[in-house]
């Protein structure tokens, strides 16, 4: 149980940070401004806030600087932050913890808030969440009311009326799901894991003890293997792959004025690593891959995004027309639903592409709330063209140099409109695997609106404007990840039935209870 705030009314504020110094410096002005506004709000409520100076950029810093604090604590999230930079300092304690974020897509603070909240949940550490879209935080009445509730009780209550049990599912959906589940029982899914717990995402790694229970296995291969394996990929294979992606319609933005080091050879290097991963998948007869954001390989290898996008596409070099699910950042919480969605789509005879995204930012357009879904890796070309035979609509821009010193391209484009089903797997406090599912729509925006939203986030990455079928409060208060798996079409009933058949608890996100 959470303890109540101390009678001295002191509240500690701290800045969870990125491991890398450059993103922290980029975010510093926003961190200072958010802290100033939050301190003013706390003082208006009669509290005495103080700041734990500096970004927490290593786990030991969280342990050493947050561990001794018994006052209520508020983490201020204005950009991406590794979850251990909060979790490791507060786990095992019971003083109230609040995760607070501005609602700005420039540096994705709300993304870090969602990831850290889910990570705390997975280790059984209670925490509350608070956020605001207001420029002047003191003008956000809901924020102030929630902050007051947390200061008074140590927790915040949120409306959960858009989260439901499974309800009734059609007999056809149940029958198809059982066929897919039976095939998994006959030969469990083998995931090739190129590393794990990428970028501090505690909530993204389940391990074999959890995976075994739901029909999955993992085989870990250290990413250092890729450096040597890539050397063994022949020049002829690389050139064939290079011709393939150009012939199938990818537009490469080589030598742009802000990316002069991004050249044809950069793409060839990415294709070499893609082919090395294909070889590993074939060697171990793995069904899918979790490809870690290669922090340790940054000085020596190009980014993996282009290869991940190809794996999730039907049209790919040395492919057979089928998708090989790649979950970026080695995130098993997306890998599981992506592989299940692929199998359901295939069983229905539909294109089996599944997209991997961050819940990056959101805004209203014509009275409708839309989320900007955006992640640099693992988006399929199918999102950009709805044609399994081509890569048209795909653009490759240099990954921002502040993150990636070795030049390499993204796998980007504009997601087409259409009905979508989305999903996510996560661990609850009791160690139970939970499958969240929902239905929504990918929405087409006018060019000027889309560009404004896109440039307000990261323009080099793939873009989807999505109605997730619930209000923004439900996602911000209850969603257990920064990542989301998205497929075109309505496969909600099948995913509900399949999750149940494999032994997962299922939550349905929907404005009404009926499916």
Secondary structure, 3 states (H helix, E strand, C coil): CCCCCCCCCEEEEEEECCCCHHHHHHHHHHHHHHHHHHHHHHHHCCCEEEEEEEEECCHHHHHHHHCCCCCEEEEEECCCCCCHHHHHHHCCCCCCEEEEEECCCCCCHHHHHHHHHHHHHHCCCCCEEEEECCCCHHHCHHHHHHHHHHHHHCCCCCCCCCEECCCCCCHHHHHHHHHHHHHHHHCCEEEEEECCCHHHCHHHCCCHHHHHHHCEEEEECCCHHHHHHHHCCCHHHHHHHHHHHHHCCCEECCCECCECCCCHHHHHHHHHHHHHHHHHHHHHCCCEEEECCCHHHCCCCCCCHHHHHHHCCCCCCCCCCCCCCEEECCCHHHHHHHHHHHHHHHHCCCCCCCEEEEEEEEEEECCEEEEEECCCCCCCCHHHHCCCCCCCCCEECECCCCCCCCCCECCECECCCEEEEEEEEEECCCCCEEEEEEEEEECCCCHHHHHHHHHCCCCCCCEEEEECCCCHHHHHHHCCCCEEEEEECCCHHHHHHHHHHCCCEEEEECCCCCC
